[in-house]
Amino acid sequence: MENATQYFVVDYDIPVEPNSQRMKFYRALWRVLEEHQVPETERSTASVFISGSQPVAEAIHNLASRYGHSNLYQAVKVEEAPAWANTKPLFIEP
């Protein structure tokens, strides 16, 4: 695919209870990010992390899997919509 960039997406869900486990996860997450020298600008929120680095994404996925549930996806960012893409908005009526 022309004009495409590869990314890795980690979608994780860490249970709210017990809160101590959640806090341990976030402390460990910060350590992983520091170890891999991930700049602040590349960090994501809302239980989703997007990275251009497979080792970073795998490290976060493995960590999140130890504390909760995690999915690791390989994604392609398309700079321009392909010709076959429908550019009209989709509205679903009730």
C-alpha positions as CSV (number, residue, x, y, z in Angstrom):
1,M,0.0,0.0,0.0
2,E,1.5,3.3,-1.0
3,N,1.9,6.2,1.5
4,A,1.3,3.8,4.4
5,T,3.0,3.8,7.8
6,Q,3.0,0.8,10.1
7,Y,2.0,1.1,13.7
8,F,1.4,-1.2,16.6
9,V,-1.7,-0.6,18.8
10,V,-2.1,-2.0,22.3
11,D,-5.6,-2.0,23.7
12,Y,-5.6,-2.9,27.3
13,D,-8.1,-3.1,30.2
14,I,-6.8,-3.2,33.8
15,P,-9.5,-3.9,36.4
16,V,-10.3,-1.0,38.7
17,E,-10.3,-3.2,41.8
18,P,-8.0,-3.8,43.6
19,N,-6.7,-0.3,43.1
20,S,-3.3,-1.4,44.4
21,Q,-2.8,-3.7,41.4
22,R,-3.9,-0.9,39.0
23,M,-1.3,1.5,40.6
24,K,1.4,-1.2,40.3
25,F,0.6,-1.5,36.6
26,Y,0.9,2.2,35.9
27,R,4.2,2.4,37.8
28,A,5.5,-0.6,35.8
29,L,4.2,1.0,32.6
30,W,6.2,4.2,33.3
31,R,9.3,2.1,33.9
32,V,8.8,0.3,30.6
33,L,8.3,3.6,28.8
34,E,11.5,5.0,30.4
35,E,13.5,1.9,29.6
36,H,12.5,2.2,25.9
37,Q,13.1,5.9,26.0
38,V,9.6,6.7,24.7
39,P,9.1,10.5,24.5
40,E,6.1,12.0,26.3
41,T,4.6,12.9,22.9
42,E,4.3,9.3,21.9
43,R,2.4,8.2,25.0
44,S,-1.3,7.5,24.6
45,T,-4.2,7.5,27.1
46,A,-7.6,5.9,27.5
47,S,-6.2,2.4,27.7
48,V,-4.8,2.5,24.2
49,F,-1.1,2.9,23.2
50,I,0.0,3.5,19.7
51,S,3.7,3.0,18.7
52,G,5.8,2.7,15.6
53,S,8.0,0.3,17.6
54,Q,7.1,-3.3,17.8
55,P,9.4,-4.0,20.8
56,V,7.8,-1.2,22.8
57,A,4.3,-2.3,21.9
58,E,5.1,-6.0,22.8
59,A,6.6,-4.9,26.1
60,I,3.4,-2.9,27.0
61,H,1.2,-5.7,25.8
62,N,3.1,-8.3,27.9
63,L,2.9,-6.0,31.0
64,A,-0.8,-5.3,30.6
65,S,-1.5,-9.0,30.1
66,R,0.0,-9.7,33.5
67,Y,-2.4,-7.2,35.2
68,G,-5.5,-7.5,33.1
69,H,-6.5,-8.1,29.5
70,S,-4.6,-6.8,26.5
71,N,-4.8,-7.0,22.7
72,L,-1.9,-6.2,20.3
73,Y,-2.8,-5.1,16.8
74,Q,-0.7,-4.3,13.8
75,A,-2.1,-1.3,11.9
76,V,-1.4,0.7,8.8
77,K,-2.0,4.4,8.7
78,V,-3.1,5.4,5.3
79,E,-2.0,9.0,4.5
80,E,-4.6,9.4,1.7
81,A,-7.9,7.5,1.4
82,P,-7.7,4.9,-1.3
83,A,-9.8,5.3,-4.4
84,W,-12.2,2.6,-3.4
85,A,-12.9,4.2,0.0
86,N,-16.4,5.7,0.4
87,T,-15.8,9.3,1.5
88,K,-19.4,10.1,2.3
89,P,-20.4,10.1,5.9
90,L,-22.4,7.1,7.1
91,F,-25.6,7.9,9.0
92,I,-27.6,5.2,10.5
93,E,-31.2,6.1,11.2
94,P,-33.2,4.4,14.0
